[in-house]
Amino acid sequence: METLMPFRVLHVVESLGGGVLTSVLAMVDATPGLEHHLAVWPRRSHADTGDDLAAFASVSTLSHHAVRAVVDLRELVGRLRPAEVHAHSSYAGLLARVVRPSTGVVYSPHCFAFERADLGSTTRRLVRRVERSLVGRTSVLVACSPFEATLAAELGHREVVTVPNRALDLPDVRARFATPLRVVTAGRVGRQKDWRYLLTVKGYLEEVLGGRVEWEWLGGGDEAGEDALREHGIHVTGWLPRGDVVRRLADAQVYVHTAAWEAAPISILEASAVGLPIAARGITTLVSLEVPGTVATAADLAARIVGLGDPNTWAAEQHRSLVFSSVHSADLQRDRLYAAYGHVPAELALR
């Protein structure tokens, strides 16, 4: 019997913590017929949330120095000879496209860097120009939301495939209604997740609407931000293993998301998968994904949280979350990934 050659995918990431790695692990899980390898460019410190890397056939660490990292990645590509090099996030995308492997580069921005609201307009224009200059070195742009796909097309990418993120390896738990409501959010305490906006929501809920709920931030990050959250009565857990995060989500009654910019956040998908009603800041990406419970202002977010204190409203919103989660399936993710990779042998695709 003829043995099929493995279809190797080399994933390039810049962190072993956070939502990007979880997204990659979900892709690996959805395509068991492929042989997945991981290259990590430790450009900056990260919070290692204990994800199991056993699904990868190999894990390599590139030099943190940019020039040496180019050499390391070029040597790794030459040794593995992958069918696809799949780069995740802006810096990994830049590195992989500088190397310019013969296969081309499948690129997942996981939110284009020029969407960062904490950058000045000049810097954002410069980053956009860099992204546009690299279009010719990108074989396929993998977007994680309809809005990201639109941005990719505007940059000039002709091959764009939208591959949905999804929750991975969820424990068998389900959120239940209880009062007082426990309101949670998750992620890195920093500018992107916008802890200041969360404080605005909390202040409006308590001072204007007279509401009283319990608050928790699952994660850690900026020390000043953590201190400010605690000073305002929000419990900050610090970094937790992903399984513990999901169990804490299931113990809550509302998931609130106040990020100023996003891709397709895993935390929202995990919250919806355990049936947790969502209250989300209505940034363009989340609206394009049709995340349930997106609203326009901090006052609207506070009102939505208070409204979820009604058990019938809560039950209806739990149903909306579960429906939203079901759309983000492994089957759909697999089919879209095969479309992005383009030349997966049928025998492997059926595994």
BALO-788133 format. One line per 5 residues: for each residue x, y, z of N, C-alpha, C. Coordinates in steps of 0.2 Angstrom, whole numbers, m for minus. Example, Ala and Ser with C-alpha at 12.3 -4.5 7.8 and 13.67 -1.06 7.14 Angstrom:
BEGIN
66:m28:39:62:m22:39:66:m16:39; 64:m11:35:68:m5:36:64:0:39 .
//
This chain:
BEGIN
4:m6:0:0:0:0:4:6:0; 3:11:m4:7:17:m5:5:21:1; 11:24:4:11:28:10:10:35:8; 5:39:10:4:46:9:10:50:12; 13:55:9:17:60:12:13:64:16 .
16:66:22:12:70:26:12:77:23; 6:80:25:5:87:23:7:92:29; 13:95:29:15:98:34:13:105:34; 11:108:40:10:115:41:14:117:46; 18:123:45:22:126:50:19:132:52 .
16:132:59:13:138:61:19:142:65; 19:149:63:23:154:66:19:158:71; 21:158:77:18:163:82:23:167:86; 21:172:90:26:176:94:24:175:101; 20:171:103:18:170:110:16:163:111 .
17:161:117:14:154:120:8:155:125; 5:161:124:0:163:129:m5:167:125; m11:167:128:m17:171:125:m21:167:120; m25:172:117:m30:169:112:m27:167:105; m21:169:103:m19:167:97:m17:160:97 .
m13:158:102:m11:151:102:m17:146:103; m22:148:107:m29:144:107:m32:144:100; m32:149:97:m34:149:90:m31:144:86; m24:144:86:m20:139:82:m21:132:84; m22:131:91:m23:124:93:m30:122:91 .
m35:126:90:m41:124:88:m41:122:80; m37:126:76:m35:124:69:m32:117:69; m27:116:73:m24:109:73:m29:104:75; m33:105:80:m38:100:82:m43:99:76; m45:104:72:m50:103:67:m47:99:61 .
m40:99:60:m37:96:54:m33:90:56; m35:85:59:m31:79:62:m27:76:56; m29:76:50:m26:73:44:m19:76:42; m18:82:45:m12:86:43:m7:85:49; m1:87:47:5:86:52:7:94:53 .
6:96:60:7:102:62:13:103:66; 17:108:64:23:110:68:22:117:70; 26:119:75:25:126:78:32:129:79; 33:135:77:39:139:78:37:145:82; 40:147:87:39:152:92:44:157:91 .
42:163:90:47:169:90:46:173:96; 50:172:102:48:175:108:50:182:108; 47:186:104:49:193:104:48:197:110; 43:195:114:41:199:120:39:194:125; 39:196:132:36:191:137:29:190:136 .
27:184:138:20:182:137:18:178:143; 11:178:144:9:174:150:7:167:147; 11:162:149:10:155:147:4:152:151; m1:151:148:m7:149:151:m8:141:151; m2:138:150:m2:130:151:m5:126:146 .
m6:129:140:m9:125:134:m4:119:133; m7:113:131:m4:107:129:m2:108:122; 5:107:121:8:108:114:9:101:111; 6:96:114:8:89:112:5:88:105; 0:92:103:m3:91:96:1:93:90 .
7:96:92:12:98:87:17:93:86; 19:91:80:24:86:79:31:88:81; 32:95:81:38:98:84:36:105:86; 40:107:91:40:114:93:47:117:93; 48:122:90:55:126:89:54:133:92 .
60:135:95:60:142:97:65:146:93; 63:151:90:67:155:86:71:160:90; 77:163:88:80:168:92:76:174:93; 76:178:99:72:184:99:75:189:96; 81:189:93:84:194:89:81:193:82 .
79:199:79:75:198:73:80:195:67; 86:198:66:90:195:61:91:188:61; 93:186:67:94:178:69:88:174:68; 82:177:70:76:174:69:74:172:62; 76:177:57:75:176:50:79:170:48 .
86:169:50:90:164:49:87:157:52; 85:158:58:82:152:61:76:149:57; 72:153:56:65:151:52:67:149:45; 72:152:42:74:149:35:77:142:36; 81:141:41:84:134:42:78:129:43 .
73:131:48:68:127:50:64:125:44; 62:130:40:58:128:33:62:124:29; 68:125:28:72:120:24:73:113:27; 72:112:33:73:106:36:66:102:36; 61:106:37:54:103:38:51:102:31 .
52:107:26:49:107:20:42:107:20; 39:112:24:31:111:25:28:113:18; 22:110:18:17:112:12:15:119:13; 14:121:19:12:128:20:15:131:26; 17:137:26:19:141:32:13:146:34 .
11:145:40:5:149:42:7:153:48; 8:160:46:10:165:51:4:168:55; 5:169:61:m1:171:65:1:178:69; m3:183:68:m1:190:71:4:194:67; 4:200:68:8:205:64:15:203:63 .
18:203:69:26:202:69:28:195:66; 24:190:68:25:183:65:24:184:57; 19:187:55:18:188:48:23:192:45; 26:197:48:32:200:45:38:196:44; 39:192:50:45:188:49:44:183:44 .
39:179:44:38:174:39:38:177:32; 36:183:30:36:185:24:42:188:22; 46:190:27:53:192:25:57:186:23; 56:180:26:59:174:24:57:172:17; 51:173:16:48:172:9:49:164:7 .
46:159:10:47:152:8:44:151:2; 46:146:m2:44:145:m9:37:143:m9; 34:140:m3:27:139:m3:22:145:m3; 25:151:m1:21:157:0:19:156:8; 16:162:10:14:162:17:6:163:18 .
3:159:21:m4:159:24:m3:164:30; m7:169:30:m6:174:35:m13:176:39; m13:175:45:m18:176:49:m17:182:54; m19:188:52:m17:194:56:m20:194:64; m25:190:65:m28:190:72:m29:198:74 .
m31:202:70:m32:209:71:m26:213:68; m27:216:62:m22:220:60:m19:225:65; m13:226:65:m10:231:70:m12:238:69; m14:240:63:m16:247:62:m23:248:64; m26:243:67:m33:244:70:m32:246:78 .
m26:246:80:m24:247:87:m26:255:89; m31:256:93:m33:262:95:m28:266:99; m23:263:102:m18:266:106:m12:269:102; m12:268:95:m7:270:91:m9:277:88; m4:282:87:m6:288:84:m8:287:77 .
m11:292:74:m13:291:67:m7:290:62; m1:294:63:4:293:59:7:286:59; 8:283:65:10:276:66:5:271:63; m1:272:63:m6:268:60:m6:268:53; m5:274:50:m4:274:43:3:271:40 .
8:271:44:14:268:42:13:260:43; 10:258:48:9:251:48:4:248:43; m1:252:41:m5:250:35:m1:250:29; 4:255:28:8:254:22:13:248:22; 15:246:28:19:240:28:15:234:26 .
9:234:29:5:228:27:3:228:20; 2:234:17:1:234:10:7:232:6; 13:233:8:19:232:4:20:224:4; 17:221:9:18:213:10:13:209:7; 8:212:4:3:209:0:5:204:m5 .
10:206:m9:13:202:m14:17:196:m11; 19:196:m5:22:190:m2:17:186:2; 11:187:1:6:183:5:2:179:0; 2:172:1:m2:168:m4:m9:168:m2; m11:168:4:m18:168:6:m19:172:13 .
m24:176:13:m25:180:19:m31:176:23; m29:174:29:m35:170:33:m37:175:38; m44:178:37:m47:182:41:m51:178:46; m52:181:52:m56:178:57:m63:181:58; m64:186:54:m71:190:55:m72:193:48 .
m79:194:46:m80:197:40:m77:204:39; m77:208:45:m73:214:45:m66:214:43; m63:209:46:m55:208:44:m55:206:37; m59:202:34:m59:200:27:m60:207:23; m64:211:25:m65:217:21:m59:222:21 .
m56:222:27:m49:226:28:m44:223:23; m44:216:23:m39:213:19:m40:214:11; m46:214:9:m47:216:2:m45:223:1; m47:228:5:m45:235:4:m37:236:4; m33:231:7:m26:232:7:m24:229:0 .
m28:225:m4:m26:222:m10:m25:215:m10; m27:211:m5:m26:204:m5:m32:201:m9; m30:197:m14:m35:194:m19:m37:187:m16; m33:184:m12:m35:177:m10:m37:178:m2; m43:179:0:m45:180:7:m50:174:8 .
m49:171:14:m53:165:16:m55:167:24; m61:167:25:m63:169:32:m64:162:36; m59:161:41:m59:155:45:m61:157:52; m67:154:54:m70:156:61:m65:153:66; m64:158:72:m62:155:78:m67:151:81 .
m65:147:86:m70:143:90:m67:141:97; m71:139:101:m69:137:108:m66:130:107; m62:128:112:m58:122:111:m58:118:118; m60:111:117:m59:107:123:m62:110:129; m69:111:129:m73:114:134:m75:109:139 .
m74:110:146:m77:105:151:m84:105:150; m87:100:153:m95:99:152:m98:103:158; m98:110:157:m101:114:162:m106:119:158; m111:122:162:m116:126:159:m117:132:164; m117:138:162:m119:143:166:m126:143:169 .
m128:145:175:m135:145:177:m136:152:180; m143:154:180:m145:160:183:m144:160:190; m142:166:193:m142:166:200:m141:174:202; m143:176:208:m142:183:210:m139:183:217; m135:188:218:m133:193:213:m129:191:207 .
m130:194:202:m126:192:196:m119:193:197; m115:188:194:m108:188:194:m106:190:187; m102:196:186:m101:198:180:m93:197:179; m91:194:173:m84:193:172:m82:195:165; m75:196:165:m72:197:159:m66:194:159 .
m62:193:153:m56:189:153:m51:192:148; m45:191:150:m39:193:145:m34:197:149; m30:200:145:m24:204:147:m27:211:150; m25:213:156:m26:219:158:m22:224:155; m25:228:150:m21:233:146:m25:237:142 .
m22:241:137:m25:246:133:m31:242:129; m29:236:126:m33:233:121:m40:232:124; m40:228:130:m46:226:133:m49:232:137; m46:237:138:m48:244:140:m52:243:147; m48:242:152:m50:241:159:m54:248:161 .
m51:254:158:m54:260:160:m62:260:158; m63:258:152:m70:257:150:m74:253:154; m71:248:157:m75:243:161:m77:247:168; m72:251:170:m74:255:176:m79:260:175; m79:263:169:m85:268:167:m92:264:167 .
m92:258:164:m98:254:164:m100:253:171; m95:251:176:m97:249:183:m99:255:186; m96:261:185:m98:267:188:m105:269:186; m107:268:180:m114:270:177:m119:265:180; m117:259:181:m122:254:183:m124:255:190 .
m119:257:194:m120:258:202:m122:265:203; m119:270:200:m121:277:202:m127:280:199; m129:277:193:m135:280:189:m140:275:189; m139:269:188:m144:264:188:m146:261:195; m141:261:199:m142:259:206:m141:251:206 .
m138:248:202:m137:241:201:m131:239:206; m132:232:208:m127:230:212:m125:222:210; m119:221:207:m117:215:205:m110:213:207; m108:207:206:m101:205:208:m97:206:202; m90:208:202:m86:209:197:m80:205:197 .
m78:202:192:m71:198:192:m68:199:185; m61:200:185:m57:200:179:m53:194:179; m54:189:174:m50:183:173:m44:185:169; m38:185:172:m32:187:169:m28:192:173; m23:194:170:m18:199:173:m15:203:168 .
m10:207:170:m6:211:165:m3:218:168; m5:223:166:m3:230:168:m4:231:175; 1:232:179:1:232:186:m4:238:189; m3:244:185:m7:250:187:m14:248:186; m16:245:180:m23:243:179:m25:238:184 .
m22:233:185:m24:228:190:m26:232:197; m21:236:199:m22:240:205:m29:244:205; m30:248:199:m36:252:198:m42:248:199; m42:242:196:m48:237:196:m49:235:203; m44:233:206:m45:231:213:m48:237:218 .
m45:243:217:m47:248:221:m55:250:219; m57:248:214:m64:249:212:m69:243:213; m66:238:217:m70:233:219:m71:227:214; m66:227:209:m66:221:204:m61:216:206; m62:210:207:m57:205:209:m53:203:202 .
m47:203:203:m42:201:198:m39:195:199; m40:190:195:m37:183:197:m30:182:196; m27:186:191:m21:184:188:m21:179:183; m16:177:180:m16:172:174:m18:165:177; m23:162:173:m25:155:175:m25:150:169 .
m24:144:170:m25:139:165:m32:140:161; m32:138:155:m38:140:151:m44:136:154; m43:130:156:m48:126:159:m51:129:165; m47:132:169:m50:136:175:m53:142:173; m51:145:168:m55:151:165:m62:149:163 .
m62:144:159:m69:142:157:m74:140:163; m71:136:168:m75:134:173:m77:141:177; m73:146:178:m75:152:181:m81:155:177; m80:155:170:m85:158:166:m92:155:167; m92:148:168:m98:144:169:m101:146:176 .
m97:148:180:m99:150:187:m103:157:187; m102:161:182:m104:168:182:m111:168:178; m114:174:178:m120:175:175:m120:180:169; m115:184:168:m114:188:163:m107:189:161; m105:188:154:m99:190:152:m99:197:148 .
m94:201:151:m94:208:148:m87:209:144; m88:212:138:m82:213:134:m81:220:132; m76:223:134:m75:231:133:m70:233:129; m67:228:125:m61:229:121:m62:235:116; m56:239:115:m57:245:111:m55:242:104 .
m52:237:103:m51:234:96:m50:226:97; m52:222:92:m52:215:93:m51:212:86; m50:205:86:m50:201:81:m57:197:81; m57:191:83:m63:187:85:m61:183:92; m62:187:97:m59:185:104:m62:178:106 .
m57:173:108:m58:167:110:m63:167:117; m61:172:121:m65:172:127:m73:173:126; m75:177:121:m82:177:119:m85:170:117; m81:167:113:m83:160:111:m83:155:116; m78:156:121:m79:151:127:m85:153:131 .
m86:159:132:m92:161:137:m98:159:133; m99:160:127:m105:158:124:m106:151:124; m100:147:123:m101:140:123:m103:137:129; m102:140:135:m105:137:141:m111:141:143; m114:144:138:m121:147:139:m121:153:143 .
m116:157:143:m116:164:147:m118:169:143; m123:173:145:m125:179:141:m120:184:140; m120:187:134:m114:192:133:m117:199:133; m113:204:136:m114:211:135:m107:214:132; m107:216:126:m101:218:123:m101:225:120 .
m96:228:120:m95:234:117:m95:234:109; m99:237:106:m101:236:99:m96:239:94; m90:236:95:m84:238:90:m86:235:83; m83:237:78:m85:235:71:m84:227:70; m79:225:73:m77:218:72:m83:213:75 .
m84:215:81:m89:211:85:m96:211:82; m98:217:79:m104:218:75:m104:214:69; m98:214:66:m98:210:59:m99:202:61; m97:200:67:m97:193:69:m104:191:71; m108:196:72:m115:196:75:m115:193:82 .
m110:195:86:m110:193:93:m116:195:96; m120:191:100:m126:193:103:m124:198:109; m128:203:110:m127:208:116:m123:213:114; m121:215:108:m117:221:107:m121:227:107; m118:232:111:m122:238:111:m117:244:110 .
m120:250:110:m116:256:107:m112:259:112; m114:260:119:m111:264:123:m110:261:130; m106:264:134:m105:261:141:m111:261:145; m116:266:144:m122:266:147:m127:261:145; m126:259:139:m130:254:136:m128:247:139 .
m121:246:140:m118:240:143:m121:239:150; m121:245:153:m123:244:160:m130:242:161; m134:245:156:m142:244:156:m143:237:154; m139:234:150:m140:227:148:m138:222:153; m133:224:157:m131:220:163:m137:220:168 .
m139:225:169:m145:226:174:m151:222:172; m152:223:165:m158:219:162:m157:211:163; m151:209:163:m150:202:163:m151:199:170; m153:204:175:m155:201:182:m162:198:182; m166:199:176:m173:196:175:m171:189:173 .
m174:184:176:m172:177:174:m175:175:167; m181:178:165:m183:176:159:m179:179:153; m177:185:154:m172:188:149:m166:185:149; m163:183:155:m157:179:155:m157:172:152; m163:169:152:m164:162:149:m164:163:141 .
m167:169:139:m167:170:132:m160:172:129; m157:176:133:m150:177:131:m145:172:131; m146:167:136:m142:161:136:m143:157:129; m149:156:127:m151:153:121:m147:156:115; m147:163:115:m144:166:109:m136:165:110 .
m133:165:115:m126:163:116:m125:156:113; m129:151:115:m128:144:113:m129:144:106; m133:147:103:m134:147:95:m128:150:92; m126:156:95:m120:159:92:m114:154:92; m113:151:98:m107:146:98:m108:140:93 .
m114:138:92:m115:132:88:m113:133:81; m113:140:79:m111:142:72:m104:141:71; m100:142:76:m92:142:76:m90:135:77; m91:130:72:m90:123:73:m83:121:70; m81:115:73:m75:112:70:m75:110:63 .
m81:108:61:m82:106:54:m81:112:49; m84:118:51:m84:124:47:m76:126:47; m73:126:53:m66:128:53:m62:124:48; m63:117:49:m59:113:44:m60:114:37; m66:115:35:m68:116:28:m64:123:25 .
m65:128:29:m62:134:27:m54:134:27; m51:130:32:m44:130:32:m42:126:26; m45:120:24:m43:117:18:m44:121:12; m49:126:12:m49:130:6:m43:135:6; m41:137:12:m35:142:12:m29:138:10 .
m28:132:12:m22:128:11:m22:126:3; m28:125:1:m29:124:m6:m27:118:m10; m22:114:m7:m20:108:m11:m19:102:m6; m23:102:m1:m23:96:3:m26:90:m1; m22:84:m1:m24:78:m4:m31:76:m1 .
m35:74:m5:m42:72:m3:m41:66:2; m37:62:1:m36:56:6:m34:59:13; m31:64:14:m29:67:20:m35:71:23; m38:75:18:m44:79:20:m49:75:24; m50:69:22:m55:65:24:m54:61:31 .
m48:62:33:m46:59:40:m49:63:46 .
//
